[in-house]
Amino acid sequence: MTDLVYDDKGLITVVVQDYLTNEVLMVAWANEEAVKLTLETGYAHYWSRSRQKLWKKGEESGHVQKIVSIQTDCDNDTLLYRVEQTGVACHTGAPSCFFKTIQGSPECTAEILPELLRVIRDRKENPSDESYTCKLFNDETKMCKKIVEESAEFVLAIKDKDEDEIAWELADMIYHTMVAIVGEDIDLSKTFEKLAERRQ
């Protein structure tokens, strides 16, 4: 990484994403030493502009970022870290630093996927008798049947060319599939690997 372009203060911008969902977790800055430590240790290190010191993400909170991949942009002046985040990324306690909306709405975007994943994981970690998700976790046969059922209904909605029904049934299928993924502790990185093979 000797061809990275640092600014006049010796810093480079780092965009940090969750390696499974691509959710943007934070933006930080790194100097050459921080980049070197990140590469050597496999954990994200940054330069704090306010404290004027090197820091390892999570060194005090335990919310470390394990590096999965590092990329640079076309100008070599911005880095993209895809990380396995332990705990939350934001010092406020939010999963991501990007939770304030100043225009439009993120509700019709893929932002819902990591949010939904967090809710489903919480249901598994904190079960409740009233929760439909928990009932699925407790009945593997029902959990699997719901995926088959929703998939069939999605296909029928496509055949009917019903846009609202397609959206409804696809949402049901995605939700029930995510419940199975969390319930069975399925490693999505292996699935992404297989998808990469299909891209060729």
MODELLER restraints for C-alpha pairs under 7 A, 6 or more apart:
rsr = mdl.restraints
at = mdl.atoms
rsr.add(forms.Gaussian(group=physical.xy_distance, feature=features.Distance(at['CA:4:A'], at['CA:76:A']), mean=5.09, stdev=0.5))
rsr.add(forms.Gaussian(group=physical.xy_distance, feature=features.Distance(at['CA:4:A'], at['CA:77:A']), mean=6.09, stdev=0.5))
rsr.add(forms.Gaussian(group=physical.xy_distance, feature=features.Distance(at['CA:5:A'], at['CA:76:A']), mean=5.59, stdev=0.5))
rsr.add(forms.Gaussian(group=physical.xy_distance, feature=features.Distance(at['CA:5:A'], at['CA:77:A']), mean=4.68, stdev=0.5))
rsr.add(forms.Gaussian(group=physical.xy_distance, feature=features.Distance(at['CA:6:A'], at['CA:12:A']), mean=4.98, stdev=0.5))
rsr.add(forms.Gaussian(group=physical.xy_distance, feature=features.Distance(at['CA:6:A'], at['CA:77:A']), mean=6.26, stdev=0.5))
rsr.add(forms.Gaussian(group=physical.xy_distance, feature=features.Distance(at['CA:10:A'], at['CA:31:A']), mean=5.74, stdev=0.5))
rsr.add(forms.Gaussian(group=physical.xy_distance, feature=features.Distance(at['CA:11:A'], at['CA:29:A']), mean=6.12, stdev=0.5))
rsr.add(forms.Gaussian(group=physical.xy_distance, feature=features.Distance(at['CA:11:A'], at['CA:30:A']), mean=5.41, stdev=0.5))
rsr.add(forms.Gaussian(group=physical.xy_distance, feature=features.Distance(at['CA:11:A'], at['CA:31:A']), mean=4.60, stdev=0.5))
rsr.add(forms.Gaussian(group=physical.xy_distance, feature=features.Distance(at['CA:12:A'], at['CA:29:A']), mean=5.53, stdev=0.5))
rsr.add(forms.Gaussian(group=physical.xy_distance, feature=features.Distance(at['CA:12:A'], at['CA:30:A']), mean=5.38, stdev=0.5))
rsr.add(forms.Gaussian(group=physical.xy_distance, feature=features.Distance(at['CA:12:A'], at['CA:31:A']), mean=6.29, stdev=0.5))
rsr.add(forms.Gaussian(group=physical.xy_distance, feature=features.Distance(at['CA:12:A'], at['CA:77:A']), mean=6.03, stdev=0.5))
rsr.add(forms.Gaussian(group=physical.xy_distance, feature=features.Distance(at['CA:12:A'], at['CA:78:A']), mean=5.93, stdev=0.5))
rsr.add(forms.Gaussian(group=physical.xy_distance, feature=features.Distance(at['CA:13:A'], at['CA:28:A']), mean=6.03, stdev=0.5))
rsr.add(forms.Gaussian(group=physical.xy_distance, feature=features.Distance(at['CA:13:A'], at['CA:29:A']), mean=4.67, stdev=0.5))
rsr.add(forms.Gaussian(group=physical.xy_distance, feature=features.Distance(at['CA:13:A'], at['CA:30:A']), mean=6.60, stdev=0.5))
rsr.add(forms.Gaussian(group=physical.xy_distance, feature=features.Distance(at['CA:13:A'], at['CA:78:A']), mean=4.92, stdev=0.5))
rsr.add(forms.Gaussian(group=physical.xy_distance, feature=features.Distance(at['CA:13:A'], at['CA:79:A']), mean=6.22, stdev=0.5))
rsr.add(forms.Gaussian(group=physical.xy_distance, feature=features.Distance(at['CA:14:A'], at['CA:27:A']), mean=5.63, stdev=0.5))
rsr.add(forms.Gaussian(group=physical.xy_distance, feature=features.Distance(at['CA:14:A'], at['CA:28:A']), mean=5.14, stdev=0.5))
rsr.add(forms.Gaussian(group=physical.xy_distance, feature=features.Distance(at['CA:14:A'], at['CA:29:A']), mean=5.45, stdev=0.5))
rsr.add(forms.Gaussian(group=physical.xy_distance, feature=features.Distance(at['CA:14:A'], at['CA:30:A']), mean=6.84, stdev=0.5))
rsr.add(forms.Gaussian(group=physical.xy_distance, feature=features.Distance(at['CA:14:A'], at['CA:78:A']), mean=5.85, stdev=0.5))
rsr.add(forms.Gaussian(group=physical.xy_distance, feature=features.Distance(at['CA:14:A'], at['CA:79:A']), mean=4.66, stdev=0.5))
rsr.add(forms.Gaussian(group=physical.xy_distance, feature=features.Distance(at['CA:14:A'], at['CA:80:A']), mean=5.75, stdev=0.5))
rsr.add(forms.Gaussian(group=physical.xy_distance, feature=features.Distance(at['CA:14:A'], at['CA:81:A']), mean=6.93, stdev=0.5))
rsr.add(forms.Gaussian(group=physical.xy_distance, feature=features.Distance(at['CA:15:A'], at['CA:26:A']), mean=6.28, stdev=0.5))
rsr.add(forms.Gaussian(group=physical.xy_distance, feature=features.Distance(at['CA:15:A'], at['CA:27:A']), mean=4.61, stdev=0.5))
rsr.add(forms.Gaussian(group=physical.xy_distance, feature=features.Distance(at['CA:15:A'], at['CA:28:A']), mean=6.62, stdev=0.5))
rsr.add(forms.Gaussian(group=physical.xy_distance, feature=features.Distance(at['CA:15:A'], at['CA:79:A']), mean=6.16, stdev=0.5))
rsr.add(forms.Gaussian(group=physical.xy_distance, feature=features.Distance(at['CA:15:A'], at['CA:80:A']), mean=4.85, stdev=0.5))
rsr.add(forms.Gaussian(group=physical.xy_distance, feature=features.Distance(at['CA:15:A'], at['CA:81:A']), mean=6.22, stdev=0.5))
rsr.add(forms.Gaussian(group=physical.xy_distance, feature=features.Distance(at['CA:16:A'], at['CA:24:A']), mean=5.91, stdev=0.5))
rsr.add(forms.Gaussian(group=physical.xy_distance, feature=features.Distance(at['CA:16:A'], at['CA:25:A']), mean=5.53, stdev=0.5))
rsr.add(forms.Gaussian(group=physical.xy_distance, feature=features.Distance(at['CA:16:A'], at['CA:26:A']), mean=5.32, stdev=0.5))
rsr.add(forms.Gaussian(group=physical.xy_distance, feature=features.Distance(at['CA:16:A'], at['CA:27:A']), mean=6.00, stdev=0.5))
rsr.add(forms.Gaussian(group=physical.xy_distance, feature=features.Distance(at['CA:16:A'], at['CA:80:A']), mean=5.87, stdev=0.5))
rsr.add(forms.Gaussian(group=physical.xy_distance, feature=features.Distance(at['CA:16:A'], at['CA:81:A']), mean=4.80, stdev=0.5))
rsr.add(forms.Gaussian(group=physical.xy_distance, feature=features.Distance(at['CA:16:A'], at['CA:82:A']), mean=5.94, stdev=0.5))
rsr.add(forms.Gaussian(group=physical.xy_distance, feature=features.Distance(at['CA:17:A'], at['CA:23:A']), mean=5.35, stdev=0.5))
rsr.add(forms.Gaussian(group=physical.xy_distance, feature=features.Distance(at['CA:17:A'], at['CA:24:A']), mean=4.39, stdev=0.5))
rsr.add(forms.Gaussian(group=physical.xy_distance, feature=features.Distance(at['CA:17:A'], at['CA:25:A']), mean=5.28, stdev=0.5))
rsr.add(forms.Gaussian(group=physical.xy_distance, feature=features.Distance(at['CA:17:A'], at['CA:81:A']), mean=6.20, stdev=0.5))
rsr.add(forms.Gaussian(group=physical.xy_distance, feature=features.Distance(at['CA:17:A'], at['CA:82:A']), mean=4.83, stdev=0.5))
rsr.add(forms.Gaussian(group=physical.xy_distance, feature=features.Distance(at['CA:17:A'], at['CA:83:A']), mean=6.23, stdev=0.5))
rsr.add(forms.Gaussian(group=physical.xy_distance, feature=features.Distance(at['CA:18:A'], at['CA:24:A']), mean=6.57, stdev=0.5))
rsr.add(forms.Gaussian(group=physical.xy_distance, feature=features.Distance(at['CA:18:A'], at['CA:25:A']), mean=6.58, stdev=0.5))
rsr.add(forms.Gaussian(group=physical.xy_distance, feature=features.Distance(at['CA:18:A'], at['CA:82:A']), mean=5.62, stdev=0.5))
rsr.add(forms.Gaussian(group=physical.xy_distance, feature=features.Distance(at['CA:18:A'], at['CA:83:A']), mean=5.30, stdev=0.5))
rsr.add(forms.Gaussian(group=physical.xy_distance, feature=features.Distance(at['CA:18:A'], at['CA:84:A']), mean=6.17, stdev=0.5))
rsr.add(forms.Gaussian(group=physical.xy_distance, feature=features.Distance(at['CA:18:A'], at['CA:85:A']), mean=6.67, stdev=0.5))
rsr.add(forms.Gaussian(group=physical.xy_distance, feature=features.Distance(at['CA:19:A'], at['CA:68:A']), mean=6.74, stdev=0.5))
rsr.add(forms.Gaussian(group=physical.xy_distance, feature=features.Distance(at['CA:19:A'], at['CA:82:A']), mean=4.71, stdev=0.5))
rsr.add(forms.Gaussian(group=physical.xy_distance, feature=features.Distance(at['CA:19:A'], at['CA:83:A']), mean=5.11, stdev=0.5))
rsr.add(forms.Gaussian(group=physical.xy_distance, feature=features.Distance(at['CA:19:A'], at['CA:84:A']), mean=5.97, stdev=0.5))
rsr.add(forms.Gaussian(group=physical.xy_distance, feature=features.Distance(at['CA:20:A'], at['CA:189:A']), mean=6.92, stdev=0.5))
rsr.add(forms.Gaussian(group=physical.xy_distance, feature=features.Distance(at['CA:21:A'], at['CA:114:A']), mean=6.10, stdev=0.5))
rsr.add(forms.Gaussian(group=physical.xy_distance, feature=features.Distance(at['CA:23:A'], at['CA:114:A']), mean=6.99, stdev=0.5))
rsr.add(forms.Gaussian(group=physical.xy_distance, feature=features.Distance(at['CA:24:A'], at['CA:96:A']), mean=6.81, stdev=0.5))
rsr.add(forms.Gaussian(group=physical.xy_distance, feature=features.Distance(at['CA:25:A'], at['CA:89:A']), mean=5.94, stdev=0.5))
rsr.add(forms.Gaussian(group=physical.xy_distance, feature=features.Distance(at['CA:25:A'], at['CA:96:A']), mean=4.30, stdev=0.5))
rsr.add(forms.Gaussian(group=physical.xy_distance, feature=features.Distance(at['CA:25:A'], at['CA:97:A']), mean=5.81, stdev=0.5))
rsr.add(forms.Gaussian(group=physical.xy_distance, feature=features.Distance(at['CA:25:A'], at['CA:98:A']), mean=6.93, stdev=0.5))
rsr.add(forms.Gaussian(group=physical.xy_distance, feature=features.Distance(at['CA:26:A'], at['CA:89:A']), mean=6.85, stdev=0.5))
rsr.add(forms.Gaussian(group=physical.xy_distance, feature=features.Distance(at['CA:26:A'], at['CA:96:A']), mean=6.36, stdev=0.5))
rsr.add(forms.Gaussian(group=physical.xy_distance, feature=features.Distance(at['CA:26:A'], at['CA:97:A']), mean=5.35, stdev=0.5))
rsr.add(forms.Gaussian(group=physical.xy_distance, feature=features.Distance(at['CA:28:A'], at['CA:46:A']), mean=6.81, stdev=0.5))
rsr.add(forms.Gaussian(group=physical.xy_distance, feature=features.Distance(at['CA:29:A'], at['CA:46:A']), mean=5.74, stdev=0.5))
rsr.add(forms.Gaussian(group=physical.xy_distance, feature=features.Distance(at['CA:29:A'], at['CA:47:A']), mean=5.60, stdev=0.5))
rsr.add(forms.Gaussian(group=physical.xy_distance, feature=features.Distance(at['CA:30:A'], at['CA:46:A']), mean=4.48, stdev=0.5))
rsr.add(forms.Gaussian(group=physical.xy_distance, feature=features.Distance(at['CA:30:A'], at['CA:47:A']), mean=4.72, stdev=0.5))
rsr.add(forms.Gaussian(group=physical.xy_distance, feature=features.Distance(at['CA:31:A'], at['CA:47:A']), mean=6.03, stdev=0.5))
rsr.add(forms.Gaussian(group=physical.xy_distance, feature=features.Distance(at['CA:34:A'], at['CA:45:A']), mean=5.04, stdev=0.5))
rsr.add(forms.Gaussian(group=physical.xy_distance, feature=features.Distance(at['CA:34:A'], at['CA:46:A']), mean=5.21, stdev=0.5))
rsr.add(forms.Gaussian(group=physical.xy_distance, feature=features.Distance(at['CA:34:A'], at['CA:47:A']), mean=6.51, stdev=0.5))
rsr.add(forms.Gaussian(group=physical.xy_distance, feature=features.Distance(at['CA:34:A'], at['CA:54:A']), mean=6.66, stdev=0.5))
rsr.add(forms.Gaussian(group=physical.xy_distance, feature=features.Distance(at['CA:35:A'], at['CA:45:A']), mean=6.79, stdev=0.5))
rsr.add(forms.Gaussian(group=physical.xy_distance, feature=features.Distance(at['CA:37:A'], at['CA:45:A']), mean=6.46, stdev=0.5))
rsr.add(forms.Gaussian(group=physical.xy_distance, feature=features.Distance(at['CA:38:A'], at['CA:44:A']), mean=4.97, stdev=0.5))
rsr.add(forms.Gaussian(group=physical.xy_distance, feature=features.Distance(at['CA:38:A'], at['CA:45:A']), mean=5.36, stdev=0.5))
rsr.add(forms.Gaussian(group=physical.xy_distance, feature=features.Distance(at['CA:42:A'], at['CA:66:A']), mean=6.03, stdev=0.5))
rsr.add(forms.Gaussian(group=physical.xy_distance, feature=features.Distance(at['CA:42:A'], at['CA:67:A']), mean=5.31, stdev=0.5))
rsr.add(forms.Gaussian(group=physical.xy_distance, feature=features.Distance(at['CA:43:A'], at['CA:65:A']), mean=5.60, stdev=0.5))
rsr.add(forms.Gaussian(group=physical.xy_distance, feature=features.Distance(at['CA:43:A'], at['CA:66:A']), mean=4.63, stdev=0.5))
rsr.add(forms.Gaussian(group=physical.xy_distance, feature=features.Distance(at['CA:43:A'], at['CA:67:A']), mean=5.43, stdev=0.5))
rsr.add(forms.Gaussian(group=physical.xy_distance, feature=features.Distance(at['CA:44:A'], at['CA:56:A']), mean=6.13, stdev=0.5))
rsr.add(forms.Gaussian(group=physical.xy_distance, feature=features.Distance(at['CA:44:A'], at['CA:57:A']), mean=5.95, stdev=0.5))
rsr.add(forms.Gaussian(group=physical.xy_distance, feature=features.Distance(at['CA:44:A'], at['CA:65:A']), mean=5.55, stdev=0.5))
rsr.add(forms.Gaussian(group=physical.xy_distance, feature=features.Distance(at['CA:44:A'], at['CA:66:A']), mean=6.58, stdev=0.5))
rsr.add(forms.Gaussian(group=physical.xy_distance, feature=features.Distance(at['CA:44:A'], at['CA:67:A']), mean=6.48, stdev=0.5))
rsr.add(forms.Gaussian(group=physical.xy_distance, feature=features.Distance(at['CA:45:A'], at['CA:55:A']), mean=5.65, stdev=0.5))
rsr.add(forms.Gaussian(group=physical.xy_distance, feature=features.Distance(at['CA:45:A'], at['CA:56:A']), mean=4.27, stdev=0.5))
rsr.add(forms.Gaussian(group=physical.xy_distance, feature=features.Distance(at['CA:45:A'], at['CA:57:A']), mean=5.91, stdev=0.5))
rsr.add(forms.Gaussian(group=physical.xy_distance, feature=features.Distance(at['CA:46:A'], at['CA:54:A']), mean=5.88, stdev=0.5))
rsr.add(forms.Gaussian(group=physical.xy_distance, feature=features.Distance(at['CA:46:A'], at['CA:55:A']), mean=5.40, stdev=0.5))
rsr.add(forms.Gaussian(group=physical.xy_distance, feature=features.Distance(at['CA:46:A'], at['CA:56:A']), mean=6.28, stdev=0.5))
rsr.add(forms.Gaussian(group=physical.xy_distance, feature=features.Distance(at['CA:47:A'], at['CA:53:A']), mean=5.79, stdev=0.5))
rsr.add(forms.Gaussian(group=physical.xy_distance, feature=features.Distance(at['CA:47:A'], at['CA:54:A']), mean=4.57, stdev=0.5))
rsr.add(forms.Gaussian(group=physical.xy_distance, feature=features.Distance(at['CA:47:A'], at['CA:55:A']), mean=6.11, stdev=0.5))
rsr.add(forms.Gaussian(group=physical.xy_distance, feature=features.Distance(at['CA:48:A'], at['CA:54:A']), mean=6.16, stdev=0.5))
rsr.add(forms.Gaussian(group=physical.xy_distance, feature=features.Distance(at['CA:48:A'], at['CA:55:A']), mean=6.84, stdev=0.5))
rsr.add(forms.Gaussian(group=physical.xy_distance, feature=features.Distance(at['CA:57:A'], at['CA:63:A']), mean=6.84, stdev=0.5))
rsr.add(forms.Gaussian(group=physical.xy_distance, feature=features.Distance(at['CA:57:A'], at['CA:64:A']), mean=5.29, stdev=0.5))
rsr.add(forms.Gaussian(group=physical.xy_distance, feature=features.Distance(at['CA:57:A'], at['CA:65:A']), mean=6.43, stdev=0.5))
rsr.add(forms.Gaussian(group=physical.xy_distance, feature=features.Distance(at['CA:58:A'], at['CA:64:A']), mean=4.21, stdev=0.5))
rsr.add(forms.Gaussian(group=physical.xy_distance, feature=features.Distance(at['CA:63:A'], at['CA:85:A']), mean=6.85, stdev=0.5))
rsr.add(forms.Gaussian(group=physical.xy_distance, feature=features.Distance(at['CA:63:A'], at['CA:86:A']), mean=4.79, stdev=0.5))
rsr.add(forms.Gaussian(group=physical.xy_distance, feature=features.Distance(at['CA:63:A'], at['CA:87:A']), mean=4.97, stdev=0.5))
rsr.add(forms.Gaussian(group=physical.xy_distance, feature=features.Distance(at['CA:63:A'], at['CA:88:A']), mean=6.15, stdev=0.5))
rsr.add(forms.Gaussian(group=physical.xy_distance, feature=features.Distance(at['CA:63:A'], at['CA:89:A']), mean=6.88, stdev=0.5))
rsr.add(forms.Gaussian(group=physical.xy_distance, feature=features.Distance(at['CA:64:A'], at['CA:85:A']), mean=6.22, stdev=0.5))
rsr.add(forms.Gaussian(group=physical.xy_distance, feature=features.Distance(at['CA:64:A'], at['CA:86:A']), mean=5.42, stdev=0.5))
rsr.add(forms.Gaussian(group=physical.xy_distance, feature=features.Distance(at['CA:65:A'], at['CA:83:A']), mean=5.55, stdev=0.5))
rsr.add(forms.Gaussian(group=physical.xy_distance, feature=features.Distance(at['CA:65:A'], at['CA:84:A']), mean=5.63, stdev=0.5))
rsr.add(forms.Gaussian(group=physical.xy_distance, feature=features.Distance(at['CA:65:A'], at['CA:85:A']), mean=4.73, stdev=0.5))
rsr.add(forms.Gaussian(group=physical.xy_distance, feature=features.Distance(at['CA:65:A'], at['CA:86:A']), mean=6.33, stdev=0.5))
rsr.add(forms.Gaussian(group=physical.xy_distance, feature=features.Distance(at['CA:66:A'], at['CA:83:A']), mean=5.27, stdev=0.5))
rsr.add(forms.Gaussian(group=physical.xy_distance, feature=features.Distance(at['CA:66:A'], at['CA:84:A']), mean=5.00, stdev=0.5))
rsr.add(forms.Gaussian(group=physical.xy_distance, feature=features.Distance(at['CA:66:A'], at['CA:85:A']), mean=6.52, stdev=0.5))
rsr.add(forms.Gaussian(group=physical.xy_distance, feature=features.Distance(at['CA:67:A'], at['CA:81:A']), mean=6.77, stdev=0.5))
rsr.add(forms.Gaussian(group=physical.xy_distance, feature=features.Distance(at['CA:67:A'], at['CA:82:A']), mean=6.24, stdev=0.5))
rsr.add(forms.Gaussian(group=physical.xy_distance, feature=features.Distance(at['CA:67:A'], at['CA:83:A']), mean=4.61, stdev=0.5))
rsr.add(forms.Gaussian(group=physical.xy_distance, feature=features.Distance(at['CA:67:A'], at['CA:84:A']), mean=6.49, stdev=0.5))
rsr.add(forms.Gaussian(group=physical.xy_distance, feature=features.Distance(at['CA:68:A'], at['CA:82:A']), mean=5.51, stdev=0.5))
rsr.add(forms.Gaussian(group=physical.xy_distance, feature=features.Distance(at['CA:68:A'], at['CA:83:A']), mean=5.18, stdev=0.5))
rsr.add(forms.Gaussian(group=physical.xy_distance, feature=features.Distance(at['CA:68:A'], at['CA:84:A']), mean=6.73, stdev=0.5))
rsr.add(forms.Gaussian(group=physical.xy_distance, feature=features.Distance(at['CA:69:A'], at['CA:81:A']), mean=5.98, stdev=0.5))
rsr.add(forms.Gaussian(group=physical.xy_distance, feature=features.Distance(at['CA:69:A'], at['CA:82:A']), mean=5.22, stdev=0.5))
rsr.add(forms.Gaussian(group=physical.xy_distance, feature=features.Distance(at['CA:70:A'], at['CA:79:A']), mean=6.91, stdev=0.5))
rsr.add(forms.Gaussian(group=physical.xy_distance, feature=features.Distance(at['CA:70:A'], at['CA:80:A']), mean=5.64, stdev=0.5))
rsr.add(forms.Gaussian(group=physical.xy_distance, feature=features.Distance(at['CA:70:A'], at['CA:81:A']), mean=4.74, stdev=0.5))
rsr.add(forms.Gaussian(group=physical.xy_distance, feature=features.Distance(at['CA:70:A'], at['CA:82:A']), mean=6.42, stdev=0.5))
rsr.add(forms.Gaussian(group=physical.xy_distance, feature=features.Distance(at['CA:71:A'], at['CA:79:A']), mean=5.74, stdev=0.5))
rsr.add(forms.Gaussian(group=physical.xy_distance, feature=features.Distance(at['CA:71:A'], at['CA:80:A']), mean=5.04, stdev=0.5))
rsr.add(forms.Gaussian(group=physical.xy_distance, feature=features.Distance(at['CA:71:A'], at['CA:81:A']), mean=6.66, stdev=0.5))
rsr.add(forms.Gaussian(group=physical.xy_distance, feature=features.Distance(at['CA:72:A'], at['CA:78:A']), mean=5.75, stdev=0.5))
rsr.add(forms.Gaussian(group=physical.xy_distance, feature=features.Distance(at['CA:72:A'], at['CA:79:A']), mean=4.50, stdev=0.5))
rsr.add(forms.Gaussian(group=physical.xy_distance, feature=features.Distance(at['CA:72:A'], at['CA:80:A']), mean=5.96, stdev=0.5))
rsr.add(forms.Gaussian(group=physical.xy_distance, feature=features.Distance(at['CA:73:A'], at['CA:79:A']), mean=6.53, stdev=0.5))
rsr.add(forms.Gaussian(group=physical.xy_distance, feature=features.Distance(at['CA:88:A'], at['CA:94:A']), mean=6.18, stdev=0.5))
rsr.add(forms.Gaussian(group=physical.xy_distance, feature=features.Distance(at['CA:88:A'], at['CA:95:A']), mean=4.41, stdev=0.5))
rsr.add(forms.Gaussian(group=physical.xy_distance, feature=features.Distance(at['CA:88:A'], at['CA:96:A']), mean=6.90, stdev=0.5))
rsr.add(forms.Gaussian(group=physical.xy_distance, feature=features.Distance(at['CA:89:A'], at['CA:95:A']), mean=5.43, stdev=0.5))
rsr.add(forms.Gaussian(group=physical.xy_distance, feature=features.Distance(at['CA:89:A'], at['CA:96:A']), mean=5.45, stdev=0.5))
rsr.add(forms.Gaussian(group=physical.xy_distance, feature=features.Distance(at['CA:89:A'], at['CA:97:A']), mean=6.76, stdev=0.5))
rsr.add(forms.Gaussian(group=physical.xy_distance, feature=features.Distance(at['CA:90:A'], at['CA:96:A']), mean=5.48, stdev=0.5))
rsr.add(forms.Gaussian(group=physical.xy_distance, feature=features.Distance(at['CA:90:A'], at['CA:97:A']), mean=4.87, stdev=0.5))
rsr.add(forms.Gaussian(group=physical.xy_distance, feature=features.Distance(at['CA:120:A'], at['CA:179:A']), mean=6.47, stdev=0.5))
rsr.add(forms.Gaussian(group=physical.xy_distance, feature=features.Distance(at['CA:121:A'], at['CA:182:A']), mean=6.40, stdev=0.5))
rsr.add(forms.Gaussian(group=physical.xy_distance, feature=features.Distance(at['CA:123:A'], at['CA:133:A']), mean=6.81, stdev=0.5))
rsr.add(forms.Gaussian(group=physical.xy_distance, feature=features.Distance(at['CA:123:A'], at['CA:134:A']), mean=6.22, stdev=0.5))
rsr.add(forms.Gaussian(group=physical.xy_distance, feature=features.Distance(at['CA:124:A'], at['CA:134:A']), mean=6.67, stdev=0.5))
rsr.add(forms.Gaussian(group=physical.xy_distance, feature=features.Distance(at['CA:127:A'], at['CA:134:A']), mean=5.99, stdev=0.5))
rsr.add(forms.Gaussian(group=physical.xy_distance, feature=features.Distance(at['CA:128:A'], at['CA:134:A']), mean=6.47, stdev=0.5))
rsr.add(forms.Gaussian(group=physical.xy_distance, feature=features.Distance(at['CA:133:A'], at['CA:179:A']), mean=6.98, stdev=0.5))
rsr.add(forms.Gaussian(group=physical.xy_distance, feature=features.Distance(at['CA:136:A'], at['CA:142:A']), mean=6.36, stdev=0.5))
rsr.add(forms.Gaussian(group=physical.xy_distance, feature=features.Distance(at['CA:136:A'], at['CA:143:A']), mean=4.99, stdev=0.5))
rsr.add(forms.Gaussian(group=physical.xy_distance, feature=features.Distance(at['CA:137:A'], at['CA:143:A']), mean=6.93, stdev=0.5))
rsr.add(forms.Gaussian(group=physical.xy_distance, feature=features.Distance(at['CA:137:A'], at['CA:183:A']), mean=5.76, stdev=0.5))
rsr.add(forms.Gaussian(group=physical.xy_distance, feature=features.Distance(at['CA:143:A'], at['CA:180:A']), mean=6.68, stdev=0.5))
rsr.add(forms.Gaussian(group=physical.xy_distance, feature=features.Distance(at['CA:146:A'], at['CA:176:A']), mean=6.62, stdev=0.5))
rsr.add(forms.Gaussian(group=physical.xy_distance, feature=features.Distance(at['CA:147:A'], at['CA:173:A']), mean=5.93, stdev=0.5))
rsr.add(forms.Gaussian(group=physical.xy_distance, feature=features.Distance(at['CA:147:A'], at['CA:176:A']), mean=5.73, stdev=0.5))
rsr.add(forms.Gaussian(group=physical.xy_distance, feature=features.Distance(at['CA:147:A'], at['CA:177:A']), mean=6.13, stdev=0.5))
rsr.add(forms.Gaussian(group=physical.xy_distance, feature=features.Distance(at['CA:150:A'], at['CA:169:A']), mean=6.17, stdev=0.5))
rsr.add(forms.Gaussian(group=physical.xy_distance, feature=features.Distance(at['CA:150:A'], at['CA:172:A']), mean=6.20, stdev=0.5))
rsr.add(forms.Gaussian(group=physical.xy_distance, feature=features.Distance(at['CA:150:A'], at['CA:173:A']), mean=5.05, stdev=0.5))
rsr.add(forms.Gaussian(group=physical.xy_distance, feature=features.Distance(at['CA:151:A'], at['CA:173:A']), mean=5.90, stdev=0.5))
rsr.add(forms.Gaussian(group=physical.xy_distance, feature=features.Distance(at['CA:153:A'], at['CA:169:A']), mean=6.20, stdev=0.5))
rsr.add(forms.Gaussian(group=physical.xy_distance, feature=features.Distance(at['CA:154:A'], at['CA:166:A']), mean=5.87, stdev=0.5))
rsr.add(forms.Gaussian(group=physical.xy_distance, feature=features.Distance(at['CA:154:A'], at['CA:169:A']), mean=4.87, stdev=0.5))
rsr.add(forms.Gaussian(group=physical.xy_distance, feature=features.Distance(at['CA:154:A'], at['CA:170:A']), mean=5.77, stdev=0.5))
rsr.add(forms.Gaussian(group=physical.xy_distance, feature=features.Distance(at['CA:157:A'], at['CA:165:A']), mean=5.71, stdev=0.5))
rsr.add(forms.Gaussian(group=physical.xy_distance, feature=features.Distance(at['CA:157:A'], at['CA:166:A']), mean=5.11, stdev=0.5))
rsr.add(forms.Gaussian(group=physical.xy_distance, feature=features.Distance(at['CA:158:A'], at['CA:166:A']), mean=6.10, stdev=0.5))
